[in-house]
Amino acid sequence: MNANSPEPAGFSVGHFLELARKTVPPMHPGGRPIVAGFAIGALVLRLLNRRLGFLGFLATAWCAWFFREPARVTPTRPNIAVAAADGTVADVVVVEPPAELGLSGRMLRISTFLNIFDVHVQRLPASGEITAAHYRPGKFLSADLDKASEDNERNSLAIRTEQGHDLVVVQIAGLIARRIVCEVNAGDPAVAGRTYGLIRFGSRVDLYVPLGSKVLVEPGQRTIGGETVLAELGG
């Protein structure tokens, strides 16, 4: 094909850019300062040594990928709770919800462990209203330990769904994670699947649903935040 040949049917630069935009997910704003720091460090290393600079730019690219926020399609049927995070289901147990939220009664807790390769934004599990939000400092135990749910730094939300169910979703820092970002407050509306926060690096997310709910996942199963249905709500 010579330089004067027409473009293939259906091809255009705009179409190519649209495909690229859909393929490469955007970055969550909470990750931009860290990526900028990595980029500045890479530039400094590049001035000192080309090989170190190359490694620095690879690290910057990985960091930008880590903070990705891909688009998701959330189920809209009523009386369900979707996964708040990508990851692996660690356990499903009956426990008391976080005391700082002031809720009474035991609930089913579905814990999801996030490794450093998972998407690390968190999404609201159901639509309704956020009735309480509470940040609590704590330890930085490995997030795959069960006691991390009790001892680690965490940020907890209580949500009253449109059908009147009470849910709790908890962001939990891990061994490496030292910063929890939460962008919603008590009184804000909740929209199922909408991104509401971020945990920087390895972490854990717990979802509490009412007793009597039907849990639809098993320990070891992979979840997709905003898409995987974790439970049909009851009780």
C-alpha positions in Angstrom: 0.0 0.0 0.0 1.6 3.3 -1.1 1.3 6.7 0.8 -1.6 7.7 -1.3 -3.7 4.6 -0.7 -7.0 5.2 1.1 -7.4 4.1 4.7 -9.1 0.6 5.1 -12.9 0.8 5.2 -14.1 1.5 8.7 -10.7 2.8 9.9 -10.1 6.3 11.2 -7.7 7.9 13.7 -10.7 8.8 15.9 -11.9 5.2 15.9 -8.4 4.0 16.9 -8.1 6.6 19.7 -11.6 5.5 21.0 -10.5 1.9 21.0 -7.3 2.9 22.9 -9.3 4.9 25.4 -11.6 1.9 26.1 -8.6 -0.5 26.4 -6.4 1.6 28.7 -8.3 2.3 31.9 -8.0 5.8 33.4 -6.1 6.4 36.6 -7.8 7.1 39.9 -7.0 10.7 41.1 -5.7 9.4 44.4 -2.8 7.7 42.6 -1.6 10.8 40.6 0.6 12.3 43.3 2.4 9.0 43.8 2.8 8.4 40.0 4.2 12.0 39.7 6.7 11.2 42.5 7.8 8.1 40.6 8.2 10.0 37.4 10.3 12.7 39.0 12.5 10.0 40.6 12.9 8.3 37.2 14.0 11.6 35.6 16.6 12.1 38.3 17.8 8.5 37.8 18.0 9.1 34.1 20.4 12.0 34.6 22.6 9.7 36.7 22.4 6.5 34.7 20.5 5.5 31.6 19.9 2.0 32.9 18.6 3.2 36.2 16.4 5.7 34.4 14.9 3.0 32.3 14.1 1.0 35.4 12.6 4.1 37.0 10.3 4.6 34.0 9.2 1.0 34.2 8.4 1.5 37.9 6.4 4.6 37.0 4.4 2.7 34.3 3.7 -0.1 36.8 2.5 2.5 39.4 0.2 4.1 36.9 -1.2 0.7 36.0 -1.6 -0.1 39.7 -3.9 2.9 40.3 -6.1 2.1 37.3 -9.9 2.5 37.5 -11.5 0.4 34.8 -15.2 0.9 33.8 -17.6 -1.7 35.1 -21.2 -2.7 34.4 -23.1 -3.2 37.6 -26.2 -5.4 37.9 -29.3 -3.4 38.6 -31.7 -5.9 40.1 -32.9 -5.2 43.7 -31.9 -6.8 46.9 -28.3 -7.7 45.9 -24.9 -6.6 47.1 -22.0 -6.5 44.6 -18.3 -6.8 45.3 -16.7 -3.7 46.6 -13.3 -4.7 45.3 -11.4 -6.9 42.9 -9.6 -9.8 44.7 -10.0 -13.2 46.2 -12.7 -14.2 48.8 -10.8 -15.0 52.0 -13.7 -16.2 54.2 -17.4 -15.9 54.9 -18.1 -15.8 58.7 -20.8 -14.6 61.1 -19.4 -11.7 63.3 -20.3 -8.4 64.9 -20.0 -5.4 62.6 -17.4 -2.7 63.5 -18.3 -1.3 66.9 -17.6 2.3 65.8 -20.6 2.3 63.5 -23.1 1.7 66.4 -24.9 -1.2 64.7 -26.3 -4.0 66.8 -26.6 -7.7 66.0 -24.4 -10.1 64.1 -23.9 -10.0 60.4 -22.4 -12.2 57.6 -18.9 -10.9 56.7 -17.5 -11.6 53.3 -13.8 -10.7 53.2 -11.9 -10.1 50.0 -8.1 -10.0 49.9 -6.4 -7.7 47.3 -2.9 -8.5 46.2 -0.6 -5.9 44.5 -1.8 -6.9 41.0 -5.5 -6.3 41.7 -7.4 -3.1 40.9 -7.3 -1.2 44.2 -10.3 1.2 43.9 -13.3 0.4 46.0 -16.9 0.5 44.8 -20.2 0.9 46.6 -22.0 -2.5 47.0 -25.6 -1.2 46.7 -27.6 1.8 46.1 -29.3 3.8 48.9 -27.8 6.2 51.5 -24.6 6.2 53.5 -25.8 6.4 57.1 -22.4 6.4 58.9 -18.7 6.8 58.1 -15.8 6.2 60.5 -12.0 6.1 60.2 -10.1 4.2 62.8 -6.3 4.1 63.1 -4.7 0.7 63.8 -2.0 -1.7 63.0 -0.6 -2.8 59.7 -0.7 -6.6 59.9 -0.7 -8.6 56.7 -4.2 -8.2 55.2 -4.6 -11.9 54.5 -4.7 -12.6 58.3 -8.2 -12.9 59.8 -7.3 -10.6 62.7 -6.5 -7.8 60.3 -10.3 -7.1 60.2 -10.2 -6.2 63.9 -6.7 -4.8 64.4 -5.6 -2.9 61.3 -6.2 0.7 60.2 -9.7 0.8 58.6 -12.4 3.0 57.2 -16.0 1.8 57.7 -19.2 2.8 56.0 -22.8 1.8 56.9 -25.3 1.8 54.0 -29.0 1.6 54.1 -30.1 0.2 50.8 -33.2 1.4 48.8 -35.0 -1.8 50.0 -34.2 -1.1 53.7 -31.3 -3.5 54.2 -28.3 -2.4 56.3 -24.9 -3.1 54.8 -21.3 -2.3 56.0 -18.3 -2.1 53.8 -14.8 -1.7 55.4 -11.5 -0.7 53.7 -8.6 -2.3 55.6 -4.9 -1.3 55.3 -2.4 -4.1 55.0 1.3 -4.8 55.6 2.4 -2.4 52.8 -0.7 -0.2 52.5 -0.4 2.9 54.6 -3.0 5.2 53.2 -6.8 4.7 52.9 -8.7 7.2 50.7 -12.4 7.6 51.2 -14.4 10.1 49.1 -17.9 9.8 50.7 -19.4 10.9 54.0 -22.5 10.1 56.1 -25.6 11.5 54.3 -24.2 11.0 50.8 -26.3 9.0 48.3 -24.9 5.5 47.5 -24.9 4.3 43.9 -24.1 0.6 43.4 -20.8 0.2 41.5 -19.6 3.8 41.8 -16.0 4.2 43.0 -15.8 5.7 46.4 -12.2 5.1 47.6 -8.8 3.6 47.2 -6.3 1.7 49.3 -2.7 2.3 48.3 -1.1 -1.1 47.8 -1.9 -4.5 49.4 -5.1 -4.5 51.4 -8.4 -6.1 52.4 -12.1 -5.2 52.0 -14.9 -6.6 54.2 -18.6 -6.5 53.2 -21.1 -7.2 56.0 -24.7 -8.3 54.9 -27.7 -9.2 57.1 -28.1 -12.6 58.5 -30.5 -14.5 56.3 -28.8 -13.3 53.1 -27.8 -15.8 50.5 -24.1 -15.7 49.9 -23.3 -16.5 46.3 -19.5 -16.8 46.5 -17.0 -19.2 48.1 -13.6 -18.7 49.7 -10.9 -18.8 47.0 -13.3 -17.4 44.4 -12.2 -14.3 42.4 -14.4 -11.2 42.5 -14.7 -8.2 40.1 -15.5 -5.0 41.9 -18.9 -3.5 40.9 -19.9 -6.6 38.9 -19.7 -9.8 40.9 -22.8 -10.4 43.0 -21.7 -11.5 46.5 -25.1 -12.0 48.1 -28.8 -11.8 47.7 -30.0 -9.8 50.7 -32.5 -11.1 53.2 -33.2 -11.0 56.9 
